[in-house]
Amino acid sequence: MAPDGLNGDVALQFRDPEQARALVDTLTGLTESIGRSPISVMHVCGSHEQAIARFGLRATFPKALDVIMGPGCPVCITDMPEVDEAVALARSGVRMATYGDMLKVPGTAMSLGDAQAEGAHVDVVYSVAQAVDLARETDEEVVFFATGFETTAVATAAVIQADPPPNFSVLSAHKYIPPVMEIVAEMPQTRVEGFLAAGHAATITGWGIFEPFVERHGIPVVVAGFEPLDILAGLVKLVELIQQGTPQVVNMFPRCVSKQGNLQAQRSLWQVFRPVGGHWRGIAHVPNGNLRLRDEWSQIDARRRFSIDVTSLWEYAPPSLSQQCICGDIMAGIASPDDCELFGRSCLPDSPVGACMVSSEGTCKIWYQYGGHPDLTEVKA
Amino acid sequence: MCLGVPGRVVAIDGSVATVDFWGVRRPIRLDIVDEPVAPGDYVLNHVGFAIRRIPSEEIKETLELYDLLLKEAGAGDLMSADVRGEIDAAGGRETDRGT
């Protein structure tokens, strides 16, 4: 799908129903020629799931092709103890700033929103730069609870390197996507045969980063964009690689992703953060999956600046509903929201039980918001 | 919010650009953009930071999806809400700080 320049109506290239139909036919043909069912492929991006649901794409996928959303929602995989740290800091009187979705994410005993309702000072920001502005306007200690994958972590790295005020610090729960793909690729229950990698995360890392992964696991990776036709074309390429048994990395999103990625952002990212192992909610321990501040930034690291006591939050039995939540299985690609007893009944966007119903990038919220059963959505591509 | 949001650079002051998003102008940080940026360029932005200069031949097709999301969005459209959130991410806490 390399661009042909600006001549002609480029818009139609992307939403042309005939092209969509042709791609779906190719996809169906390729899937049938493999002759197995199911063939499971995974994407790791909330925006991909949004586009699949919004444009009704899942209804066009061949029955034998299982397109599952993996751990692509940064809010969802933020682990309970990480939320507990933020809650404990907020309750100790520190002013917390964080992205809006994090307010409702359940910790062991409560969410940041619950702490706020009890009187803790929690500010919602859209950007880490706004949290720095907030610190400049006050003498209070301001801690930014930093969540998100590398695409968001590079912004946190940039403000840390730009001389923030002395009352500003960061509680990092940032996560790094490439290592979790290794984990999911080896989960026997999931049996992922190919990955659709997210366009804009790869804008930062570059597509070259997936080459060692393909070599190790023999599983193809296709980088795809977010237009309906981008996603269909990405899936066609992915299934073609599975059918031919020629695992490799193919970049189907050249208008946004290069092999080396954004070197400036990568430099900043690794100057500020170091990868450490940690648990991702519902998934597993992911070696090198968490991004923590390097020693030279310890004065900005909230974990070193404050003594954070989370134990008081652990003397609490989680409510029974949350024990029925299958968010972890959904993110590992083992179950879908329809398999959950709570989905759309006791677990709703306004009163989420699990993290997957909290975030606009969570599978459950996406399915709920776009009709609950995207498989039945009319094809609009 | 993998999606980000594209906008057109109107002016540059040090490491901050004034970027136009469908008529709304907001400051965007240039600390981690991949290429040098000049007024008239389009950049892709995430949480208030430019992460990529969009090559001129790719601008039109990049904008198409966002045009659709911003114009045809119904209530409860998560993709549109994310794009609007990305625009709000620029501009600091005082609204309309952009010129």
Interface residues (C-beta under 8 A of the other chain):
Chain A: P3 G5 L6 V10 A11 Q13 F14 R15 C45 G46 S47 H48 Q50 A51 R54 G72 Y99 G100 V125 Y126 S127 V128 A129 Q130 D133 L134 E137 G148 T151 T152 V154 A155 A157 A158 Q161 A162 A198 G199 H200 A201 T203 I204 F226 E227 R255 C256 N262 L263 Q264 A265 S268 S360 E361 K365 I366 Q369 Y370
Chain B: M1 C2 L3 G4 S15 R29 D31 I32 V33 D34 L44 H46 V47 G48 F49 I51 R52 I54 P55 E57 E58 K60 E61 T62 E64 L65 L68 G76 D77 L78 M79 A81 D82 G85 E86 D88 A89 A90 G92 R93
